[in-house]
Amino acid sequence: GQRVVDFKKNTVLTNFGKQIPADIVIWCAGIGVDTVLKGTSCVNERGCIMVDEFLQVKGLSNVFAGGDITAVVEEKTAQAAEEHASIISENILRNLQHKKLKSYTPNSKGIVISMGDWNALFVWKNLCLSGRIPAFMKKLIEIWTLRKMKV
């Protein structure tokens, strides 16, 4: 298959030299900063993409970033990435409609880490619980997530 190696104003370029016209590019690839942004003022010294409160890449209009690769100070979880995706998709639409963008505020909900069927850790701010209660919480979260996904 082909992969995207560059994008310029309304055009995406593949590794086979194919040019694809695009009004909107949603870059969802890899766990590190792509070479397109490396070495730019958009990336901090730790290799994270700097975004503003609307999850727009600093210094680039109409470009958004979300997930673990952002410099947002928060736990890097799937839930945070899902919230980023929700805010970004809404802000793309708002941007196209020339409406005020929705801001993103990190919200620490805590993390439950499974350590087996009936053992887990719950970490939230300075609190850390281990054992069966966090394991039960993990089971409830899994049930809730599957129901939300309608699986």
Salt bridges, closest charged atoms under 4 A:
ASP6 OD2 - LYS8 NZ 2.82
GLU74 OE2 - HIS84 NE2 2.70
GLU82 OE1 - LYS148 NZ 3.79
GLU83 OE1 - LYS109 NZ 3.22
GLU90 OE2 - ARG94 NH2 2.71
GLU90 OE1 - LYS102 NZ 3.72
